[in-house]
Amino acid sequence: MKQLFSLLLILAFLAVLQATTGCANIIPPQGGPRDSLPPVLLNAAPADSTVNFRGNRIVLNFDEFVDLQEVQGNLLFTPLFENVPVVEARLRTVTIRLKDSLEANTTYTFDFGNALRDINEGNVYRNFAYRFSTGPYLDSMELSGRVVDAETGKTDTTMIVVLHRSFDDSAVYKTRPRYVSRVDRDGGFRFRSLPRDSFAIYAIGDAGIMRRYTSPAQAFGFANSAVVSGQDSVQLYAYKETAENTTQQRSTSTTGGNTAADRRLRFTSSGSQQDLLQDFTLTFERPLRQFDSTRVSLAADSTFTPVSGYRWLQDSTRRELSLRTQWQPDKQYHLILQQNFATDTLGRQLLKADTVSFSTRRLAEYGAINLEVSGIDTTQNPVLQFVQSDKVVYSVPIRNGRFTQQLFLPGDYDLRLLNDRNGNGRWDAGQFFGQRRLPEIARPFTQKITIRADRENDLSLPAPR
């Protein structure tokens, strides 16, 4: 009996234990909230904004472990040093060691950009800056402005803006600038802690560690007059020089090979489907030395009926030929090329006669457009540019603020308004050396338009500012 009682007691205990553990909700220990705050500067030796600075070492102490990322791309030292200072991060400390002698009565600024962050979570201390003066006071003048691409109106955060004390044109490629500022995503820039002085100002893309303008492939912008620290905002328009001369030099420096493929004149056409409103184009791999239009003929339909009333245009690079005529809709055309119709700068011709065939679009594939643009300055030779995939596909003068056309290729378009200074119907880059000619300016519309096929498209937009 006693054994039975003990057994029942054990079973009851196990049942209670099972019930209590089965209902328990086991919660693992939780950590604290994620650290989302950037490091905090506790102190600096010498202190930020020190005057009469005489040392060669600066120590910055933070409240947590810190690291430096992409130092070369982020850190800006102004005025620029001949020998770049050594900047090291260790635990909670950043140390700056100066390798150059400092100029007298000069304010120096170390702009860390987005280089400084904490080690654990990578929180960035954005735009942290430290400054000091070797004189009795800190320079306090500022200079700000904006840089946009003159052709597109877009901004480029990879560009920098530089200030030179020399106004000689050669300074921008021979010497490093005095002061440097970044360009933000809105195209803005700001110089701080400047002395009261006048400067030559430039915007440069792909400037490298020397911050110079050394190649026409770089984006570049300039002001035609000196800027003064503390003055109103400065607007710069960047451009890249046209590649006509460099293309020709590259093309003529190469010799052809001995195979048939190497000796063949190479070109591409504008495609198998021809827009009724555009020229048919042939684009050559190398500039043409010779082109004979009498050795080219145009025919239509399967009967190869000769077509008249067309003409050829050649661009300034001598790499593009354009065939202009009044195209008939929904018709097949054949461009018949004799073997020696053209010779490029490598002496190459076609290996044999060739025919390029293409068809024109149907009328139903087009829409009519009636566009009114308000607020246009007609004194600036305004040209309306239709843009797809960042390429101008159609442009037209719009001096009275209205554009009407019964046949227009449907699709989505961005619009730009070009101030066509020389009246040639297209955007022209600037020319700095010698001429100091500013680029023409194209301003983008904020609103995209859609043209639908086989219908009237009535649109009204304000001119961009």
Secondary structure, DSSP 8 states (H G I E B T S, - for coil): -HHHHHHHHHHHHHHHHHHHHHH-----------------EEEEES-TTBSS---SEEEEEESS-EEE-SHHHH-EEES--SS--EEEEETTEEEEE--S---TT-EEEEE-TT-EEETTT--B-TT-EEEEESSSS---EEEEEEEEETTT----TT-EEEEES---TTHHHHS--SEEEE--TTSEEEEEEE-S-EEEEEEESS-TTTT----TTS-EEE-SS-EETTSS-EEEEEB---SHHHHHHHHHT----SSHHHHB--EEES-SEE-TTS-EEEEESS-EEEE-GGGEEEEETTTTEE--S-EEEE-TTS-EEEEE----TT-EEEEEE-TTSEEETT--B-SS-EEEEEEE--GGG-EEEEEEEES--GGG-EEEEEEETTEEEEEEE-TTSEEEEEEE--EEEEEEEEE-TT-SSS----B-TTT-B----EEE-SS-EEE-TTSEEEEEEE---
